Amino acid sequence: MKKTFVIDTNILLNNPASIFKFDDNDVVIPISVIEEVDTFKKDLSENGRNAREVSRILDRLRERGTLSAGIPLFEGREDSGRLFINLGADFELVGRLAQNTDNQILAVALTLQKQHGDSCKVVIITKDSNLRIKADAFNVAAEDFEADKVDINHMYKGISTLRVGGEVINQFYSRRELKLEDKTILPNQFVILEDETDANQFVYGMYDGQDQVLRMLDPHSEGVWGIYPRNIEQTFALEALLDDNIRLVTLSGGAGTGKTLMAIAAGLTKTTDDNEYHKLLVARPIFPLGKDIGFLPGDLDEKLNPWMQPIFDNLELLLSGGQQGRTKRFSKSYQELINQGILAIEPLTYIRGRSLPNQFFIVDEAQNLTPHEIKTILTRAGEGTKIVLTGDPYQIDNPYIDSESNGMTYVIEKFKNERIAAHITFNRGERSELATLAAALL
C-alpha cells in the first residue's frame, strides 16, 4: 500500500534531504511547518543553515510545478513519490486543542486520513515524542525518521573472540600472522583467539582486510605520556590510535572508561614525540551546536573554559604525573603547548568551511552530533589528517537525536567495512572504583 508521510519541522532541520528518503511514497509538508522553518533561517547555528537549505531545496522543486498540487521528487522516474505543501486542514478533527504547529500537523494528518480512507496509509514523521503520543491518541500512525538509525543493540563493537585449537594459537605465535576464513571479520577488527580447551590461554591480533590475515600486535608496554592501558579494550584502542594507516578511529563507551584520555595521550605522542602531525586539535560541541559563544562574558579563552574543562582536566593529568625524562617545557602547563602552536582546543562552532591538513583531530562528545554534522566534520579532513571521535551513545543531550540516530553510531556503522577506519567499544570503567560502581549500580 502506498503511504503518505506528513513531515514535522524537526525532521527537516535535522536533515534537509530527508524528503528524498521516502522512495515512491508521497511527502506532505504542512504550511505551518514551512512557517516554523522560516523562523530559523536567519540563525547562524546548524539549525539556521539547515533551514536555509530546506528553503533552497523547495525552491528548486517549485520550478517543476506547483507544490500545492504535488511535484515528483525524482525526475525521470514513473514510480516517483510526490511532494505536497498542505495549505490547510480541518482543525475541528482535533477538537479543542490549541492551534500550535504540532496540533496543526496532527490536523493535517487527520484530514488526509479522512480523505484517503483505506486506500493510503497516513504517517506522521517526527522526532517529537509528545506529538507521537498525541497522534496515537487520535489513531494516527507516527514514527521517528528511521533512514539514519542504527540498531544499537547490534552495533559493531570492533572486537571479536574466536575459539580455536591450541595448535592454531601455537602457529599464530610462531608465524605472527594467521589466514582467517571467517568472512564476518571486518578490516582493522581486533580478534582474540581463545583456546577452546582453556579459556585462560589466548592471543590477540588485528585483522588486515587487504591481505585477509590476522597480524599479531606488539603491545606498547612503555605506555604513552605516562598512560598505560589497563584492560584489553584500551590496549586495542591504543594500537588503532597510534597506527598512521588508520585515519578514522571511533571510541565509544560509558563515563570513566578512558576514551578521551587515551585519545589525547596518543595525540600528544604522535604530535610532540613522533612529529607525525603538525598539530593536535581537540574539539567538542558547545551544546547546542553552533550557539554563539560571544554571548558569554570574557575573552575567547574565558568563554571556552566552561565547555572545555573536561579536556583541560585530561591535559593536566597527562602533563603532571608520569613525565620522567621529558623536557621541562612539556611538564608545566598545556598553555605552553598552545603558545607553541602544537596544541589547539576549540569549539566545533566554526568548523564549517575549514580545511585541516596534517592534524591529529579529536572530537569529544561526538554522540551529540547529528549525522549531517558529523559529515561536515569528516569532510574537513585534509591530507595527512587523522580524526578520532569519542563519546557515549547512551548519554545524549541533543533533543533531536537518540542513541540510534546520533552521528557517532551512524559513522561506526557506515565505516565498519573501510580499511582506513577502526572502532573500539569500551565496557570497563577505569576512572576509580567509586566511579565504576556508580556507573554499574545507579
C-alpha positions as CSV (number, residue, x, y, z in Angstrom):
1,M,0.0,0.0,0.0
2,K,1.3,3.5,-0.9
3,K,1.8,5.8,2.1
4,T,1.6,9.5,2.7
5,F,4.2,10.9,5.1
6,V,3.5,14.1,7.0
7,I,6.8,15.7,7.9
8,D,7.5,17.7,11.1
9,T,9.8,20.7,11.4
10,N,12.4,18.8,13.4
11,I,12.9,16.3,10.7
12,L,13.7,19.0,8.1
13,L,16.1,20.8,10.5
14,N,17.9,17.6,11.3
15,N,18.3,16.5,7.7
16,P,17.2,18.8,4.9
17,A,17.4,16.0,2.3
18,S,15.0,13.8,4.4
19,I,12.2,14.4,1.9
20,F,14.0,12.3,-0.7
21,K,14.2,9.2,1.6
22,F,10.6,8.0,1.1
23,D,11.1,6.5,-2.4
24,D,7.7,6.1,-4.2
25,N,5.6,7.4,-1.3
26,D,4.1,10.9,-1.1
27,V,5.5,13.5,1.2
28,V,3.4,16.3,2.7
29,I,4.8,19.4,4.5
30,P,2.1,21.4,6.3
31,I,2.3,25.2,5.7
32,S,2.7,25.6,9.4
33,V,6.0,23.7,9.2
34,I,7.2,26.0,6.4
35,E,6.4,29.0,8.6
36,E,8.3,27.4,11.5
37,V,11.3,26.6,9.3
38,D,11.3,30.3,8.2
39,T,11.8,31.4,11.8
40,F,15.2,29.6,11.9
41,K,16.6,30.8,8.6
42,K,18.5,33.9,10.0
43,D,20.1,31.8,12.8
44,L,23.9,31.3,12.5
45,S,23.5,27.8,14.1
46,E,23.3,24.4,12.4
47,N,19.5,24.7,12.5
48,G,19.8,28.0,10.6
49,R,22.0,26.5,7.9
50,N,19.6,23.6,7.5
51,A,16.6,25.9,7.4
52,R,18.2,27.8,4.5
53,E,19.0,24.5,2.8
54,V,15.4,23.4,3.1
55,S,14.2,26.6,1.5
56,R,16.7,26.2,-1.4
57,I,15.5,22.6,-2.0
58,L,11.9,23.5,-2.0
59,D,12.6,26.5,-4.3
60,R,14.3,24.2,-6.8
61,L,11.4,21.7,-6.7
62,R,9.0,24.6,-7.2
63,E,10.4,25.2,-10.7
64,R,9.0,21.8,-11.8
65,G,5.4,22.6,-11.0
66,T,3.0,23.7,-8.2
67,L,3.8,22.5,-4.7
68,S,0.2,22.6,-3.6
69,A,-0.8,20.2,-6.5
70,G,2.2,17.9,-6.0
71,I,5.6,17.7,-7.6
72,P,7.5,14.5,-8.4
73,L,10.5,14.2,-6.1
74,F,12.6,12.2,-8.6
75,E,12.8,13.4,-12.3
76,G,12.6,10.6,-14.9
77,R,11.0,8.0,-12.5
78,E,7.5,6.8,-13.2
79,D,7.2,5.5,-9.6
80,S,8.4,8.7,-8.0
81,G,6.7,9.9,-4.9
82,R,5.3,13.4,-4.9
83,L,5.9,16.4,-2.6
84,F,2.9,18.5,-1.4
85,I,2.7,21.6,0.6
86,N,-0.6,21.3,2.5
87,L,-2.3,24.7,2.8
88,G,-4.9,23.9,5.4
89,A,-6.7,21.2,7.4
90,D,-10.0,20.6,9.2
91,F,-9.0,21.7,12.7
92,E,-12.3,20.5,14.1
93,L,-10.9,17.0,13.9
94,V,-8.5,17.6,16.8
95,G,-11.2,19.1,19.0
96,R,-10.3,21.8,21.4
97,L,-6.5,21.5,21.1
98,A,-4.6,24.8,20.7
99,Q,-3.6,25.7,17.1
100,N,0.1,25.4,17.6
101,T,2.4,23.8,15.0
102,D,2.3,20.3,16.4
103,N,-1.5,20.2,16.5
104,Q,-1.8,21.7,13.0
105,I,0.4,18.8,11.8
106,L,-1.9,16.4,13.6
107,A,-4.9,18.1,12.0
108,V,-3.3,17.8,8.5
109,A,-2.7,14.1,9.1
110,L,-6.3,13.5,10.3
111,T,-7.7,15.4,7.3
112,L,-5.6,13.4,4.8
113,Q,-6.6,10.2,6.6
114,K,-10.3,11.1,6.2
115,Q,-9.8,11.9,2.6
116,H,-7.8,8.8,1.6
117,G,-9.7,6.3,3.7
118,D,-8.3,2.8,3.4
119,S,-6.6,3.5,0.0
120,C,-3.5,5.1,1.6
121,K,-1.9,5.0,5.0
122,V,-1.0,8.4,6.5
123,V,2.0,8.5,8.8
124,I,3.4,11.5,10.8
125,I,7.3,11.5,10.8
126,T,8.6,13.4,13.8
127,K,11.3,13.3,16.4
128,D,8.9,14.8,19.0
129,S,7.8,12.0,21.3
130,N,4.9,14.1,22.6
131,L,3.5,14.5,19.0
132,R,3.8,10.8,18.5
133,I,1.8,10.2,21.7
134,K,-0.9,12.6,20.7
135,A,-1.0,11.0,17.2
136,D,-1.5,7.6,18.8
137,A,-4.4,9.0,20.9
138,F,-6.1,10.1,17.6
139,N,-5.4,6.7,16.0
140,V,-2.8,8.2,13.5
141,A,0.4,6.4,12.8
142,A,3.5,8.3,13.9
143,E,7.2,7.3,13.6
144,D,10.6,8.7,14.1
145,F,12.8,9.2,11.0
146,E,14.4,5.8,10.5
147,A,16.7,6.3,7.5
148,D,19.8,7.3,9.6
149,K,19.1,5.0,12.5
150,V,21.4,2.2,13.7
151,D,20.3,-0.8,15.8
152,I,22.5,0.0,18.8
153,N,21.8,-3.5,20.3
154,H,23.7,-5.0,17.4
155,M,26.1,-2.2,16.8
156,Y,29.6,-3.1,15.7
157,K,31.9,-3.5,18.7
158,G,35.3,-3.7,16.9
159,I,36.4,-6.8,18.9
160,S,35.6,-10.4,18.2
161,T,36.5,-13.6,20.1
162,L,37.2,-16.8,18.2
163,R,37.6,-20.2,20.0
164,V,40.3,-22.3,18.3
165,G,42.5,-25.2,18.9
166,G,45.8,-24.9,20.8
167,E,47.7,-25.8,17.6
168,V,46.3,-22.7,15.9
169,I,47.4,-20.5,18.7
170,N,50.9,-22.0,18.6
171,Q,51.0,-21.4,14.8
172,F,50.0,-17.8,15.3
173,Y,52.8,-17.3,17.9
174,S,55.4,-18.8,15.5
175,R,54.3,-17.1,12.3
176,R,52.9,-13.9,13.8
177,E,50.1,-13.9,11.3
178,L,47.2,-16.2,10.5
179,K,44.9,-16.7,7.5
180,L,41.3,-16.3,8.6
181,E,38.4,-17.9,6.7
182,D,35.8,-16.2,8.9
183,K,34.0,-13.8,6.5
184,T,32.4,-11.9,9.3
185,I,35.7,-10.4,10.5
186,L,36.0,-6.8,9.2
187,P,39.0,-4.6,8.3
188,N,41.0,-3.4,11.4
189,Q,38.8,-5.5,13.7
190,F,40.7,-6.8,16.8
191,V,40.4,-10.6,17.2
192,I,41.0,-12.6,20.4
193,L,42.0,-16.2,19.7
194,E,40.9,-18.2,22.7
195,D,42.0,-21.8,23.3
196,E,38.8,-23.9,23.1
197,T,40.0,-26.2,25.9
198,D,41.4,-23.5,28.2
199,A,39.9,-20.0,28.2
200,N,42.9,-18.7,30.1
201,Q,45.1,-19.3,27.1
202,F,44.6,-16.6,24.4
203,V,46.4,-14.4,22.0
204,Y,45.2,-11.4,20.0
205,G,45.8,-9.5,16.8
206,M,44.4,-7.0,14.3
207,Y,42.8,-8.2,11.1
208,D,44.3,-6.9,7.8
209,G,41.4,-6.7,5.5
210,Q,43.5,-6.2,2.4
211,D,45.7,-9.3,2.8
212,Q,42.9,-11.1,4.8
213,V,45.3,-12.2,7.6
214,L,45.3,-11.7,11.3
215,R,48.5,-10.0,12.4
216,M,50.0,-10.2,15.9
217,L,50.3,-7.0,17.9
218,D,53.2,-5.7,19.8
219,P,51.7,-4.1,22.9
220,H,53.0,-0.7,23.8
221,S,54.2,-1.7,27.3
222,E,56.0,1.6,27.8
223,G,52.7,3.5,27.6
224,V,52.2,6.9,26.1
225,W,52.7,10.1,28.1
226,G,52.6,8.2,31.3
227,I,49.4,6.4,30.5
228,Y,49.3,2.6,30.3
229,P,46.4,0.5,29.0
230,R,44.5,-1.0,32.0
231,N,42.5,-3.5,30.0
232,I,42.4,-5.2,26.6
233,E,40.0,-2.7,25.2
234,Q,42.4,0.2,26.0
235,T,45.2,-1.9,24.5
236,F,43.3,-2.3,21.3
237,A,42.4,1.4,21.2
238,L,46.0,2.5,21.7
239,E,47.0,0.3,18.7
240,A,44.4,2.0,16.5
241,L,45.2,5.4,17.7
242,L,49.0,5.0,17.0
243,D,48.5,3.4,13.6
244,D,49.0,6.0,10.9
245,N,47.4,3.9,8.3
246,I,44.1,4.2,10.2
247,R,42.7,7.7,9.5
248,L,39.4,7.4,11.4
249,V,39.1,6.0,14.9
250,T,35.8,5.8,16.9
251,L,35.9,5.1,20.6
252,S,32.5,4.6,22.3
253,G,31.8,3.7,26.0
254,G,30.4,5.0,29.2
255,A,31.8,7.5,31.6
256,G,35.2,6.8,33.1
257,T,36.3,4.2,30.5
258,G,39.3,6.2,29.3
259,K,38.2,7.2,25.8
260,T,39.2,10.8,25.8
261,L,42.3,10.3,28.0
262,M,43.7,7.6,25.6
263,A,42.9,9.7,22.6
264,I,44.7,12.8,23.9
265,A,47.7,10.8,25.1
266,A,48.1,9.2,21.7
267,G,47.6,12.6,20.0
268,L,50.4,14.1,22.1
269,T,52.7,11.2,21.3
270,K,52.2,11.4,17.6
271,T,52.4,15.2,17.6
272,T,55.2,16.1,20.0
273,D,57.3,12.8,20.2
274,D,57.0,11.4,16.7
275,N,56.3,14.6,14.8
276,E,53.8,12.8,12.5
277,Y,51.3,15.7,12.7
278,H,51.7,19.4,12.8
279,K,49.1,20.0,15.5
280,L,46.9,18.2,18.0
281,L,43.4,19.8,17.7
282,V,40.8,18.9,20.4
283,A,37.2,20.0,19.9
284,R,33.9,19.3,21.4
285,P,30.4,20.6,20.6
286,I,29.1,23.6,22.5
287,F,25.6,22.5,23.0
288,P,23.5,23.3,21.2
289,L,26.0,23.0,18.3
290,G,26.6,26.4,16.7
291,K,25.5,28.6,19.7
292,D,27.5,31.8,19.5
293,I,29.9,31.8,22.5
294,G,30.0,35.6,22.2
295,F,27.0,35.8,24.5
296,L,29.2,34.5,27.4
297,P,31.3,37.1,29.4
298,G,35.0,37.4,29.0
299,D,37.5,36.9,26.2
300,L,37.6,33.8,24.0
301,D,39.5,31.6,26.5
302,E,37.2,32.6,29.3
303,K,34.2,31.8,27.2
304,L,35.6,28.4,26.3
305,N,36.5,27.3,29.8
306,P,33.1,26.0,30.9
307,W,32.7,23.9,27.8
308,M,36.3,22.7,27.5
309,Q,37.1,22.0,31.2
310,P,36.9,18.1,30.7
311,I,39.6,18.5,28.0
312,F,41.7,20.7,30.3
313,D,41.3,18.1,33.1
314,N,42.7,15.3,30.9
315,L,45.6,17.5,29.7
316,E,46.5,18.5,33.3
317,L,46.6,14.8,34.2
318,L,48.9,14.0,31.3
319,L,51.2,16.9,31.9
320,S,51.6,16.4,35.6
321,G,52.3,12.8,36.6
322,G,54.4,10.2,34.9
323,Q,56.5,12.6,32.8
324,Q,60.0,11.4,33.8
325,G,62.6,12.0,31.1
326,R,60.5,14.6,29.2
327,T,61.8,18.1,28.7
328,K,60.8,20.7,31.1
329,R,58.8,22.7,28.5
330,F,56.2,20.0,28.4
331,S,55.9,19.5,32.2
332,K,54.4,22.8,33.4
333,S,51.2,23.6,31.6
334,Y,49.3,22.8,28.4
335,Q,49.3,26.6,27.8
336,E,53.0,26.3,26.7
337,L,51.9,23.7,24.0
338,I,49.2,26.1,22.9
339,N,51.6,29.0,22.7
340,Q,54.0,26.9,20.5
341,G,51.1,26.1,18.1
342,I,51.4,22.3,18.9
343,L,48.0,22.1,20.7
344,A,44.7,23.8,19.9
345,I,41.5,23.5,21.9
346,E,38.4,24.8,20.1
347,P,34.6,24.5,19.9
348,L,33.0,23.0,16.8
349,T,31.0,26.2,16.3
350,Y,33.2,27.5,13.5
351,I,34.4,24.2,11.8
352,R,32.3,24.6,8.7
353,G,34.4,25.8,5.6
354,R,37.8,25.0,7.1
355,S,40.4,22.6,5.8
356,L,42.5,20.7,8.3
357,P,45.6,19.1,6.8
358,N,48.2,17.0,8.7
359,Q,46.4,17.3,12.1
360,F,45.5,14.8,14.8
361,F,41.9,15.9,15.3
362,I,40.0,14.7,18.4
363,V,36.2,15.3,18.6
364,D,34.9,14.7,22.1
365,E,31.3,14.1,23.0
366,A,30.6,13.2,19.3
367,Q,27.3,11.4,20.3
368,N,25.7,14.9,20.5
369,L,26.2,15.5,16.8
370,T,23.7,14.6,14.0
371,P,24.8,12.5,11.0
372,H,24.8,15.7,8.9
373,E,27.1,17.5,11.4
374,I,29.5,14.5,11.6
375,K,29.7,14.6,7.8
376,T,30.5,18.3,7.9
377,I,33.4,17.5,10.3
378,L,34.8,14.5,8.5
379,T,34.9,16.3,5.2
380,R,37.1,19.0,6.8
381,A,40.0,16.4,6.9
382,G,42.9,17.5,4.7
383,E,45.8,15.3,3.5
384,G,47.5,13.5,6.3
385,T,44.9,14.2,9.0
386,K,43.6,11.6,11.5
387,I,40.2,12.0,13.1
388,V,39.3,10.4,16.5
389,L,35.6,10.5,17.6
390,T,34.9,9.7,21.3
391,G,31.6,9.6,23.0
392,D,28.9,7.6,24.9
393,P,25.9,6.9,22.6
394,Y,23.7,6.4,25.7
395,Q,24.4,9.9,27.0
396,I,22.6,12.2,24.6
397,D,22.0,15.9,25.3
398,N,20.6,16.9,21.9
399,P,16.8,16.7,22.0
400,Y,16.5,15.8,18.3
401,I,18.7,12.6,18.3
402,D,18.9,9.5,20.4
403,S,21.3,6.5,20.9
404,E,20.3,5.1,17.5
405,S,20.2,8.2,15.3
406,N,23.2,10.2,16.5
407,G,26.1,10.9,14.2
408,M,28.6,8.8,16.1
409,T,26.7,5.5,15.8
410,Y,25.9,6.4,12.2
411,V,29.7,6.7,11.4
412,I,30.5,3.5,13.3
413,E,28.0,1.6,11.1
414,K,28.9,3.2,7.8
415,F,32.7,2.9,8.2
416,K,33.0,-0.6,9.7
417,N,33.9,-2.1,6.3
418,E,36.5,0.5,5.5
419,R,40.3,-0.2,5.6
420,I,41.2,3.2,7.0
421,A,38.8,3.1,9.9
422,A,38.7,1.3,13.3
423,H,36.3,1.2,16.2
424,I,36.5,0.0,19.8
425,T,33.7,-0.2,22.3
426,F,34.8,0.3,25.9
427,N,32.9,-1.6,28.6
428,R,35.1,-1.4,31.7
429,G,35.4,1.8,33.8
430,E,38.9,2.7,34.9
431,R,38.4,6.2,36.4
432,S,38.1,4.9,40.0
433,E,36.4,2.1,42.0
434,L,33.8,4.6,43.1
435,A,33.1,5.8,39.5
436,T,32.8,2.2,38.3
437,L,30.4,1.2,41.0
438,A,28.3,4.3,40.5
439,A,28.0,3.6,36.7
440,A,27.0,0.0,37.4
441,L,24.6,0.5,40.3
442,L,22.9,3.8,39.8
